[in-house]
Amino acid sequence: MAFSRFRSLALSVALFAAAQAAFAAATNIDLPATGQRYGWMENAGWLNLQGDIANGVHVGGTYLGGFAWHENFGWINFGDGFTTGGQYSNTSGEDFGVNMDLSGNLSGYAWGENVGWIAFDTTPAGGGRVHIDQSTGRFSGYAWGENIGWLAFDTVDPAHVAKAPGFTRAYDWNLFH
């Protein structure tokens, strides 16, 4: 009886670890590689949402997860991909991340150890929301970080605007790669 519980617990832990690795292992930003992977900070330059490919940001059906990379600030966490009820609650440091509604509007927070919180719904500050076009996967709009200012996804160089062309609402295809 005790062995059976131990085996069941070990199997649960192994499945959880495998799912975590599968979720974190892929990005769907800028695939195939065309250079469309960036957000722009006026005072700090480009934020690479593809990261190092293995740890880049990925767009799921109702949330984003993974990490973006900035040359000066390091990794910025968009969420771990394990949400409560399909989205992050953003009520604690253990359950935070960037959510997406059915229209492609983003809300919630990303976190960078060197930059703090970055808000993706800036309507309370007079801005708007970052948005992902449902047919093209193209990012648009502005996020806000107290320590970094505005993070623009509408840049003067549209060839570099972040895009997730493999994104689909039907399922989170990253879990199957």
N, C-alpha and C positions, 0 to 999 in steps of 0.2 A: 504494500500500500504506500509506504513512504517513498520507495523507489519510483513508483508510478507518478507521484506528485512531483518528485524531483525531475523526472524525465519530461513531464508536461511543462514545468517551469523552464527547464533548459531549452526546450523547443520554442517556447514563447519568446524567450530572450533572443535566441538565434534568429527567429523570424523578424523581430523588431529591429535587430541590428542590420539584417539584410535589407529590410525596407528603408531604413535610414540611409544606408550606403547607396541604394538604388536611387533614392530621391536626390541625394546630394551629388551624385556622380555625373549629372548631365546638365547642360544648359541648352535652351532653345533660342537664345539670343544670337542673331547674326549667323544663322546656318542656312545656306552655305556662307562661308566667310566673304563678305562684301565690304566690311568696314562699318556696317550699321549697328554699332554697339555702344554708343556713347551718350552721356548727358554732359552738360556744360555748366561749370561754375565760374562766374565772372572773375572772382578773386583767386581761383585755384586751378582752373583748367578742366581737363577732361576726366570724367568718371567712366570707367570701362565696365559695363554690365556683363560682359562675357567673362570677366575675370581671367582665370587661366584655363578656361573651358571646362575642366573637371569640377571647378567650384563656382562657376558663374551663376548669375541669376536665371531662374527658370520661371516661366509663366504657366500656372496651372489653371484649372477651370474657375476657381473662385479666390485664388490667392497667388502671391509670388513667394519664392523662397530662394535660398542660396546667397551668394556673396558677390558684390561688385568690388572692383579694385581701383584705388586711387594712388598714384605714384607717391604723393606726400602724406596721405592719411592712412594708407593701408586698407584692410578689408572692411567693408560695410555690409552688415548682415540684414538681408531683406526678410528673414524668417526661416525657421527650420523645416517648414513643410508639414509639420504635424499640428493640425489645427483642431479646435473644439467645434464640432458642428460645421465643418467645412471652411471656417474662417478663424483668424486670430482674434482673441478677445481684446488684446491691447490694454489689459488692466494690470499687468505686472511685467516684470523683466523676464519671467519665464514663459509667457505666452504673448509674444509680440510679433508683428510682421506686417507686410503690406497685403491688404485685401483688395478684391476686385468685385464690383457688382455686375449684374447681368448686362449692363450697357458698356462695360469696359472702364468705368470710372474707378480710380484707385483711392484708397484711404488707408489709415493706419500708419505705422512707423517702421523705418529702418534704423539700425543702430551702428554707429562706428565708435570704437574705443577712443579715437582721437578727435572725433567731431561731435559726439553725442547723438541725440535723436534727430531724425529727418522726417518731417510730416508730409504725407502725400495728398492730404486734403487741406488745402490752404484757404478755403472759402472763409473761415472765421477771420483771417488776416487780410481779407480783401482780394485774395487771389482766386484760384480755381482748383480743380483737381487734375492730377496727372491722369491721362486717359490712354487706353490702348485700343486702337481701331480694330473692330471685330473681324473685318475682312482682310486687312493687310498686316496686322500685328504691329503697326507703327505706333510708337510712343509719342505723346504730345503733352504740353502743359508744363507746370512748374511745381516743384516740391520746395520745402523751406526747412533749413536747419539754423538754429540760433547761432551756431558757431561758424557756419559756412555761407550763410545767406541763401540766395535763390539757386536752385539746381534746375536748369532749363532742359527740357526735352524738345523744345522748339528752338533749334539753333539756326544760326546764319548759314550753316553748312549742312543742308539736308542729306547729303551723302553719308553723314556720320550719325544721324539720329537713330537711337536704339530701335530695333525692330525684332520681333519674334515671329518670323514667318511660319514656323511649324506649330504655332499656337492654335488650339482648337477648343471649343467649348464642350465638345462631345465627351472628352475624357482627358485626364492629365497624362499625356503620352510619355512624359519623362519616367513615370513609374514602370513603364513597359520596356525601357531600354536598358 
